[in-house]
């Protein structure tokens, strides 16, 4: 029986090769991305999504050209009753986000061009409640959504796997955020940051 199954797989592989599978998956991504594009305020040319994306508040989200999302992306923008201005997510050209990216805004998130992430990265400008006794006494789903400020990620930043970027943070251009870091404060340009909370472990100087 095992020999028969093996022969069947080999026979099938002649008609449906690995290369053909990649082409079929690309076609699925193209169709899926076109279907999703209508949800957004702006959806740039050659922007592509993987499968199983979650999009909430697309009318508040603008995406530039040539942006690539992996599978299971979750991008949400929702109005917060305590904020007078509507939420905003702006993703500039040619960014690349790996699988399970989570971007959520009730205030503002700006991601400049050529930012790249690993898997399981969270970028958020909000949290459930304040860090005080009254707020923490409530069940998490009853705490008000609050924001300490917008998030800005400047150009050419590399963000490794399982990083969390919190509200009120700016990450300077050409920086690297190490895997597993939790960014709670500003990171200067050309820095390497790591840890929980993230701290600058090295700042790159221009070659003389």
C-alpha positions in Angstrom: 0.0 0.0 0.0 2.8 2.4 0.9 4.5 1.6 -2.4 1.3 2.4 -4.3 0.9 5.7 -2.5 4.5 6.6 -3.2 4.1 5.8 -6.9 0.9 7.9 -7.0 2.7 10.9 -5.5 5.5 10.6 -7.9 3.1 10.3 -10.8 1.1 13.3 -9.6 4.3 15.4 -9.2 4.9 15.2 -12.9 1.6 17.0 -13.6 1.6 19.4 -10.5 5.2 20.3 -9.8 6.5 22.5 -6.9 7.1 25.3 -9.4 3.5 25.0 -10.6 2.3 25.1 -7.0 4.2 28.4 -6.5 2.5 29.9 -9.6 -0.9 28.8 -8.4 -0.3 30.3 -5.0 0.8 33.6 -6.6 -2.3 33.7 -8.6 -4.4 33.1 -5.5 -2.6 36.0 -3.8 -3.2 38.3 -6.7 -7.0 37.5 -6.7 -7.2 37.8 -2.9 -5.3 41.1 -2.9 -7.6 42.6 -5.5 -10.6 41.5 -3.5 -9.2 43.1 -0.3 -8.2 46.3 -2.1 -11.7 47.7 -2.1 -11.7 47.8 1.8 -8.9 50.4 2.0 -8.8 54.2 1.6 -5.7 53.7 -0.6 -4.2 50.6 -2.0 -1.1 51.0 -4.0 -0.1 49.3 -7.2 1.6 45.9 -6.8 0.6 45.6 -3.1 0.0 42.0 -2.2 -1.6 40.2 0.8 -1.1 36.6 1.8 -4.1 34.5 2.9 -6.5 34.8 5.8 -6.1 38.6 6.5 -8.2 40.4 9.0 -9.0 44.1 8.1 -11.1 46.4 10.3 -11.6 50.1 9.6 -10.1 49.9 6.1 -11.5 53.4 5.4 -8.8 54.8 7.8 -6.0 52.8 6.3 -3.7 53.9 3.4 -1.2 51.5 1.8 1.5 52.6 -0.7 2.9 50.8 -3.7 4.7 47.4 -3.7 3.9 46.5 -0.1 3.9 42.8 0.7 2.0 41.1 3.6 2.5 37.5 4.6 -0.3 35.2 5.7 -2.6 35.9 8.6 -2.0 39.7 8.6 -4.3 41.7 11.0 -4.7 45.4 10.4 -7.3 47.3 12.5 -8.2 51.0 12.8 -11.1 51.9 15.0 -12.6 55.1 16.3 -12.0 55.8 20.0 -14.7 57.9 21.8 -12.0 59.7 23.8 -10.2 60.8 20.6 -11.6 63.7 18.6 -9.8 62.8 15.4 -10.3 59.6 13.4 -7.7 56.9 13.5 -5.1 56.6 10.8 -2.7 54.0 9.5 -0.3 55.0 6.8 2.1 52.4 5.3 4.5 53.8 2.7 5.9 52.1 -0.4 7.8 48.8 -0.6 7.4 47.7 3.0 7.5 43.9 3.7 5.6 42.3 6.6 6.0 38.7 7.4 3.3 36.3 8.6 1.1 37.2 11.6 1.8 40.9 11.5 -0.6 42.8 13.8 -1.0 46.5 13.3 -3.7 48.3 15.3 -4.5 52.0 15.7 -7.0 54.2 17.5 -4.7 57.2 17.1 -2.1 57.2 14.3 0.5 54.8 13.0 3.0 55.9 10.3 5.3 53.4 8.7 7.8 54.8 6.2 9.2 53.1 3.1 11.3 50.0 3.1 10.4 48.8 6.6 10.7 45.1 7.0 9.5 42.8 9.8 9.9 39.2 10.9 7.0 37.0 12.0 4.6 37.7 14.9 5.3 41.4 15.1 2.8 43.7 16.9 2.7 47.5 16.2 0.1 49.3 18.4 -0.7 52.8 19.4 -3.2 51.7 22.1 -3.9 49.6 25.2 -6.8 48.4 27.3 -7.0 50.9 30.1 -4.6 52.9 32.2 -2.0 51.5 34.6 -3.9 52.5 37.8 -5.9 50.7 40.4 -9.4 51.9 39.2 -8.7 50.8 35.6 -7.0 47.5 36.5 -9.9 46.5 38.8 -12.1 46.2 35.7 -12.2 43.2 33.4 -9.9 43.9 30.5 -12.7 44.0 27.9 -14.4 46.7 30.0 -11.4 49.0 30.2 -11.4 52.0 27.9 -9.1 52.0 24.9 -6.4 54.6 25.5 -3.4 55.8 23.5 -0.2 57.5 24.8 0.5 58.9 21.3 1.1 57.9 17.7 3.7 55.4 16.5 6.2 56.4 13.8 8.6 54.0 12.2 11.0 55.7 9.9 12.5 54.3 6.6 14.8 51.3 6.3 14.0 49.9 9.7 14.4 46.1 10.2 12.1 44.6 13.0 12.9 41.0 13.9 10.5 38.2 15.0 8.1 38.7 17.9 8.8 42.4 18.5 6.1 44.5 20.1 6.1 48.3 19.4 4.0 50.3 21.9 2.2 53.7 21.7 4.0 57.0 21.7 7.2 55.6 20.1 9.3 56.8 17.2 11.9 54.4 15.7 14.6 56.3 13.9 15.6 55.5 10.3 17.9 52.5 9.5 17.6 51.0 12.9 17.4 47.3 13.9 15.1 46.0 16.6 16.2 42.6 17.9 13.9 39.6 18.2 11.6 39.6 21.2 12.1 43.2 22.1 9.3 45.4 23.5 9.8 49.0 22.4 8.3 51.5 24.9 10.6 54.5 24.2 12.0 56.3 21.2 14.9 54.6 19.4 17.4 57.0 17.7 18.4 56.5 14.0 21.0 53.9 13.1 20.6 52.1 16.4 20.5 48.4 17.4 18.0 47.9 20.2 17.1 44.8 22.2 15.5 43.7 25.4 12.3 44.1 27.5 12.0 47.0 27.6 14.1 47.7 24.5 17.3 49.6 25.0 19.9 50.8 22.6 22.8 48.4 22.7 24.8 50.0 19.9 24.6 53.1 17.8 26.2 53.0 14.3 28.4 55.9 13.4 29.1 57.1 9.9 32.3 55.7 8.4 35.0 58.4 8.1 
